[in-house]
Amino acid sequence: MRPVHLSDLHTAALILRDHPPDRRAALMTQALEAADTADRYRKKIRRGHPEFGTGTLSSAMRGFQMESTQAPCETAYLEALQVVVAALLAKRQNHAQTA
């Protein structure tokens, strides 16, 4: 997966916010796996993955539906952002333990 920027966090939280809280962690895991797959594909084929994008978290999240246009800093957005950050921290910890 390519480096994560603030815009990736925001996009992921906006999209996860529109899904039930009990599904957010699983969707985030899927998005991280898709970003990893896309980044490996991009490095090997030298173009974006047709389904998962270019290896960024934002491009991987595009596969999920974003429906609402609510103000971003309401409770659901902040809870979704918390899921995003927790998943990224867990991914880094797992990577550090296997390295």
MDTraj code that builds the backbone (N, CA, C; nanometers):
import mdtraj as md
import numpy as np

residues = "MET ARG PRO VAL HIS LEU SER ASP LEU HIS THR ALA ALA LEU ILE LEU ARG ASP HIS PRO PRO ASP ARG ARG ALA ALA LEU MET THR GLN ALA LEU GLU ALA ALA ASP THR ALA ASP ARG TYR ARG LYS LYS ILE ARG ARG GLY HIS PRO GLU PHE GLY THR GLY THR LEU SER SER ALA MET ARG GLY PHE GLN MET GLU SER THR GLN ALA PRO CYS GLU THR ALA TYR LEU GLU ALA LEU GLN VAL VAL VAL ALA ALA LEU LEU ALA LYS ARG GLN ASN HIS ALA GLN THR ALA".split()
xyz = np.array([
    [0.0850, -0.1172, 0.0000],
    [0.0000, 0.0000, 0.0000],
    [0.0896, 0.1235, 0.0000],
    [0.0466, 0.2231, -0.0714],
    [0.1222, 0.3476, -0.0766],
    [0.1037, 0.4254, 0.0536],
    [0.1875, 0.5260, 0.0784],
    [0.1767, 0.6038, 0.2021],
    [0.0367, 0.6639, 0.2197],
    [-0.0062, 0.6694, 0.3440],
    [-0.1390, 0.7213, 0.3777],
    [-0.1280, 0.8699, 0.4111],
    [-0.2162, 0.9482, 0.3512],
    [-0.2218, 1.0927, 0.3752],
    [-0.3531, 1.1284, 0.4446],
    [-0.3623, 1.2500, 0.4945],
    [-0.4843, 1.2940, 0.5614],
    [-0.6069, 1.2815, 0.4710],
    [-0.5893, 1.3071, 0.3439],
    [-0.7031, 1.2954, 0.2512],
    [-0.7527, 1.1506, 0.2440],
    [-0.6619, 1.0533, 0.2572],
    [-0.7026, 0.9124, 0.2601],
    [-0.7867, 0.8831, 0.3844],
    [-0.7435, 0.9360, 0.4984],
    [-0.8186, 0.9159, 0.6222],
    [-0.9592, 0.9747, 0.6092],
    [-0.9673, 1.0945, 0.5547],
    [-1.0955, 1.1623, 0.5393],
    [-1.1873, 1.0847, 0.4448],
    [-1.1362, 1.0442, 0.3300],
    [-1.2166, 0.9690, 0.2338],
    [-1.2663, 0.8390, 0.2950],
    [-1.1781, 0.7650, 0.3609],
    [-1.2164, 0.6383, 0.4219],
    [-1.3234, 0.6590, 0.5290],
    [-1.3069, 0.7609, 0.6115],
    [-1.4054, 0.7867, 0.7173],
    [-1.5405, 0.8274, 0.6583],
    [-1.5409, 0.9086, 0.5545],
    [-1.6667, 0.9476, 0.4908],
    [-1.7408, 0.8259, 0.4364],
    [-1.6685, 0.7357, 0.3749],
    [-1.7317, 0.6176, 0.3160],
    [-1.7770, 0.5205, 0.4244],
    [-1.6928, 0.4944, 0.5227],
    [-1.7310, 0.4022, 0.6304],
    [-1.8491, 0.4553, 0.7106],
    [-1.8576, 0.5850, 0.7251],
    [-1.9661, 0.6475, 0.8007],
    [-2.1034, 0.6049, 0.7492],
    [-2.1137, 0.5789, 0.6208],
    [-2.2418, 0.5444, 0.5598],
    [-2.2786, 0.3969, 0.5747],
    [-2.1949, 0.3219, 0.6425],
    [-2.2203, 0.1796, 0.6640],
    [-2.2486, 0.1546, 0.8118],
    [-2.3204, 0.0478, 0.8435],
    [-2.3504, 0.0176, 0.9840],
    [-2.2213, 0.0034, 1.0655],
    [-2.2209, 0.0520, 1.1884],
    [-2.1003, 0.0454, 1.2718],
    [-2.0409, -0.0953, 1.2845],
    [-2.1257, -0.1974, 1.2875],
    [-2.0729, -0.3335, 1.3030],
    [-2.0091, -0.3884, 1.1764],
    [-2.0186, -0.3181, 1.0639],
    [-1.9565, -0.3602, 0.9376],
    [-1.8306, -0.2801, 0.9045],
    [-1.8065, -0.1721, 0.9739],
    [-1.6981, -0.0807, 0.9362],
    [-1.5599, -0.1440, 0.9438],
    [-1.5309, -0.2172, 1.0490],
    [-1.3973, -0.2768, 1.0629],
    [-1.3710, -0.3770, 0.9504],
    [-1.4701, -0.4576, 0.9169],
    [-1.4533, -0.5555, 0.8093],
    [-1.4327, -0.4857, 0.6748],
    [-1.5074, -0.3800, 0.6497],
    [-1.4907, -0.3049, 0.5255],
    [-1.3530, -0.2396, 0.5182],
    [-1.3070, -0.1907, 0.6317],
    [-1.1740, -0.1290, 0.6352],
    [-1.0668, -0.2331, 0.6062],
    [-1.0812, -0.3508, 0.6617],
    [-0.9865, -0.4594, 0.6335],
    [-0.9853, -0.4922, 0.4846],
    [-1.1038, -0.4988, 0.4242],
    [-1.1126, -0.5240, 0.2798],
    [-1.0426, -0.4140, 0.2006],
    [-1.0619, -0.2902, 0.2418],
    [-1.0000, -0.1783, 0.1710],
    [-0.8481, -0.1822, 0.1817],
    [-0.7958, -0.2162, 0.2994],
    [-0.6505, -0.2256, 0.3162],
    [-0.5932, -0.3378, 0.2305],
    [-0.6618, -0.4503, 0.2245],
    [-0.6171, -0.5608, 0.1398],
    [-0.6219, -0.5209, -0.0072],
    [-0.7275, -0.4495, -0.0469],
    [-0.7387, -0.4030, -0.1852],
    [-0.6268, -0.3052, -0.2194],
    [-0.5942, -0.2150, -0.1276],
    [-0.4862, -0.1186, -0.1514],
    [-0.3525, -0.1912, -0.1660],
    [-0.3284, -0.2926, -0.0836],
    [-0.2048, -0.3712, -0.0959],
    [-0.1982, -0.4421, -0.2311],
    [-0.3092, -0.5042, -0.2695],
    [-0.3154, -0.5741, -0.3983],
    [-0.2906, -0.4775, -0.5131],
    [-0.3563, -0.3621, -0.5084],
    [-0.3418, -0.2627, -0.6148],
    [-0.1994, -0.2098, -0.6240],
    [-0.1356, -0.1900, -0.5097],
    [0.0009, -0.1376, -0.5118],
    [0.0977, -0.2400, -0.5723],
    [0.0815, -0.3660, -0.5361],
    [0.1659, -0.4707, -0.5964],
    [0.1415, -0.4782, -0.7477],
    [0.0175, -0.4703, -0.7888],
    [-0.0188, -0.4726, -0.9304],
    [0.0450, -0.3540, -1.0031],
    [0.0332, -0.2358, -0.9426],
    [0.0886, -0.1131, -1.0026],
    [0.2396, -0.1240, -1.0219],
    [0.3060, -0.1803, -0.9224],
    [0.4519, -0.1945, -0.9319],
    [0.4917, -0.2951, -1.0401],
    [0.4144, -0.3997, -1.0553],
    [0.4467, -0.5049, -1.1524],
    [0.4038, -0.4683, -1.2945],
    [0.2817, -0.4185, -1.3103],
    [0.2247, -0.3922, -1.4429],
    [0.2481, -0.2474, -1.4881],
    [0.2789, -0.1610, -1.3942],
    [0.3048, -0.0189, -1.4205],
    [0.1800, 0.0601, -1.4604],
    [0.0658, 0.0198, -1.4066],
    [-0.0579, 0.0969, -1.4197],
    [-0.1526, 0.0552, -1.3078],
    [-0.2551, 0.1345, -1.2881],
    [-0.3480, 0.1077, -1.1802],
    [-0.4252, -0.0218, -1.1982],
    [-0.4611, -0.0817, -1.0870],
    [-0.5430, -0.2025, -1.0885],
    [-0.6825, -0.1643, -1.1388],
    [-0.7427, -0.2444, -1.2269],
    [-0.8722, -0.2064, -1.2831],
    [-0.9854, -0.1971, -1.1806],
    [-0.9753, -0.2696, -1.0709],
    [-1.0817, -0.2668, -0.9704],
    [-1.0429, -0.1892, -0.8450],
    [-0.9164, -0.1978, -0.8037],
    [-0.8747, -0.1440, -0.6737],
    [-0.7952, -0.0149, -0.6803],
    [-0.7653, 0.0352, -0.7987],
    [-0.6978, 0.1637, -0.8107],
    [-0.5471, 0.1561, -0.8119],
    [-0.4843, 0.2592, -0.7558],
    [-0.3397, 0.2782, -0.7694],
    [-0.2586, 0.2387, -0.6466],
    [-0.3246, 0.1835, -0.5453],
    [-0.2523, 0.1438, -0.4251],
    [-0.2686, 0.2390, -0.3093],
    [-0.3411, 0.3486, -0.3298],
    [-0.3697, 0.4384, -0.2185],
    [-0.4956, 0.3898, -0.1461],
    [-0.5086, 0.4288, -0.0216],
    [-0.6287, 0.3940, 0.0532],
    [-0.7518, 0.4577, -0.0116],
    [-0.7393, 0.5815, -0.0550],
    [-0.8525, 0.6499, -0.1193],
    [-0.9004, 0.5756, -0.2428],
    [-0.8085, 0.5327, -0.3262],
    [-0.8509, 0.4638, -0.4480],
    [-0.9121, 0.3274, -0.4161],
    [-0.8642, 0.2607, -0.3126],
    [-0.9229, 0.1326, -0.2729],
    [-1.0633, 0.1525, -0.2164],
    [-1.0876, 0.2642, -0.1502],
    [-1.2179, 0.2917, -0.0903],
    [-1.3237, 0.3237, -0.1952],
    [-1.2821, 0.3561, -0.3151],
    [-1.3790, 0.3910, -0.4195],
    [-1.4724, 0.2758, -0.4543],
    [-1.4335, 0.1549, -0.4186],
    [-1.5187, 0.0394, -0.4430],
    [-1.6385, 0.0324, -0.3508],
    [-1.6418, 0.1163, -0.2485],
    [-1.7531, 0.1191, -0.1536],
    [-1.8406, 0.2405, -0.1826],
    [-1.9661, 0.2264, -0.1564],
    [-2.0625, 0.3329, -0.1837],
    [-2.0587, 0.4415, -0.0769],
    [-2.0583, 0.5670, -0.1180],
    [-2.0733, 0.6793, -0.0258],
    [-2.2060, 0.7448, -0.0602],
    [-2.2971, 0.7458, 0.0355],
    [-2.4329, 0.7898, 0.0055],
    [-2.4698, 0.9254, 0.0636],
    [-2.4337, 0.9511, 0.1854],
    [-2.4844, 1.0721, 0.2492],
    [-2.3945, 1.1928, 0.2230],
    [-2.4505, 1.3087, 0.2482],
    [-2.3755, 1.4330, 0.2328],
    [-2.3787, 1.5119, 0.3629],
    [-2.3873, 1.4424, 0.4751],
    [-2.3919, 1.5077, 0.6059],
    [-2.2618, 1.5814, 0.6338],
    [-2.2680, 1.6732, 0.7273],
    [-2.1470, 1.7431, 0.7702],
    [-2.0475, 1.6408, 0.8237],
    [-1.9197, 1.6505, 0.7883],
    [-1.8249, 1.5446, 0.8195],
    [-1.7900, 1.5238, 0.9663],
    [-1.8063, 1.6185, 1.0522],
    [-1.7593, 1.5996, 1.1901],
    [-1.8692, 1.5629, 1.2889],
    [-1.9734, 1.4981, 1.2404],
    [-2.0731, 1.4501, 1.3345],
    [-2.0226, 1.3197, 1.3962],
    [-2.0957, 1.2658, 1.4895],
    [-2.0525, 1.1489, 1.5664],
    [-2.0195, 1.0296, 1.4773],
    [-2.1037, 1.0004, 1.3799],
    [-2.0798, 0.8836, 1.2934],
    [-1.9480, 0.8970, 1.2173],
    [-1.9157, 1.0173, 1.1715],
    [-1.7897, 1.0414, 1.1010],
    [-1.6715, 1.0159, 1.1946],
    [-1.6782, 1.0691, 1.3148],
    [-1.5682, 1.0521, 1.4102],
    [-1.5507, 0.9063, 1.4497],
    [-1.6607, 0.8341, 1.4660],
    [-1.6521, 0.6908, 1.4962],
    [-1.5910, 0.6143, 1.3794],
    [-1.6279, 0.6507, 1.2575],
    [-1.5696, 0.5866, 1.1395],
    [-1.4209, 0.6188, 1.1280],
    [-1.3841, 0.7430, 1.1558],
    [-1.2434, 0.7822, 1.1528],
    [-1.1634, 0.7024, 1.2552],
    [-1.2230, 0.6765, 1.3695],
    [-1.1579, 0.5954, 1.4725],
    [-1.1311, 0.4535, 1.4212],
    [-1.2241, 0.3962, 1.3453],
    [-1.2050, 0.2637, 1.2862],
    [-1.0892, 0.2660, 1.1868],
    [-1.0829, 0.3700, 1.1060],
    [-0.9752, 0.3834, 1.0068],
    [-0.8395, 0.3870, 1.0755],
    [-0.8259, 0.4727, 1.1742],
    [-0.6980, 0.4885, 1.2443],
    [-0.6605, 0.3601, 1.3178],
    [-0.7552, 0.2957, 1.3828],
    [-0.7272, 0.1707, 1.4549],
    [-0.6796, 0.0625, 1.3587],
    [-0.7407, 0.0529, 1.2414],
    [-0.6996, -0.0476, 1.1427],
    [-0.5591, -0.0200, 1.0903],
    [-0.5281, 0.1063, 1.0660],
    [-0.3941, 0.1409, 1.0178],
    [-0.2877, 0.1134, 1.1245],
    [-0.3184, 0.1439, 1.2498],
    [-0.2236, 0.1151, 1.3584],
    [-0.2028, -0.0347, 1.3742],
    [-0.3091, -0.1130, 1.3649],
    [-0.2972, -0.2588, 1.3754],
    [-0.2143, -0.3139, 1.2599],
    [-0.2352, -0.2599, 1.1404],
    [-0.1577, -0.3034, 1.0233],
    [-0.0088, -0.2750, 1.0445],
    [0.0220, -0.1585, 1.0970],
    [0.1627, -0.1239, 1.1220],
    [0.2243, -0.2138, 1.2292],
    [0.1486, -0.2415, 1.3345],
    [0.1990, -0.3297, 1.4408],
    [0.2250, -0.4702, 1.3873],
    [0.1326, -0.5221, 1.3063],
    [0.1508, -0.6545, 1.2485],
    [0.2715, -0.6587, 1.1560],
    [0.2890, -0.5519, 1.0793],
    [0.4035, -0.5450, 0.9878],
    [0.5351, -0.5400, 1.0659],
    [0.5369, -0.4635, 1.1739],
    [0.6579, -0.4506, 1.2561],
    [0.6928, -0.5830, 1.3233],
    [0.5921, -0.6607, 1.3640],
    [0.6173, -0.7881, 1.4298],
    [0.6673, -0.8941, 1.3333],
    [0.6265, -0.8847, 1.2062],
    [0.6693, -0.9844, 1.1071],
    [0.8000, -0.9466, 1.0383],
    [0.8419, -0.8222, 1.0558],
    [0.9655, -0.7772, 0.9890],
    [1.0899, -0.8157, 1.0650],
])
top = md.Topology()
chain = top.add_chain()
for i, resn in enumerate(residues, 1):
    res = top.add_residue(resn, chain, resSeq=i)
    for name in ("N", "CA", "C"):
        top.add_atom(name, md.element.get_by_symbol(name[0]), res)
traj = md.Trajectory(xyz[None], top)
